Amino acid sequence: MEKEFIMNKYKELDDPLTTITLDIQKDEVNSPPHYQHGNLETIEVIKGMMTQDEFLAYCAGSVTKYVSRYRYKNNPSKDLDKASWFLNRLIAELEDDN
């Protein structure tokens, strides 16, 4: 079953060919336009280059990165949303392992 990450949560799709229509161009957290070139999302390319343990560490490190610097950004909630996205991805990856 495919998992699609949307708004800091993931939704399991019954049909892997089913898509949820979103305004992707304006979603700077879940699917930034500058990560939309080619056939794969950048996060999937990164995952493909790592072992599962390395990818889990990458997700955990990204949570730390965004939480530690949100106070110094023009839009602090955006960095906290990104941290939340990586935390939810980490949780989903751990659940998939079990």
Buried (B, 14 or more C-beta within 10 A) or exposed (E): EEBBBBBBEBEEBEEEEEEEEEEEEEBEBBBBEEBEEEEEBEBEEBBEEEEEEEBBEBBEEBBEBBBEEBEEEEEEEBBBBBBBBBBBBBEBBEEEEE
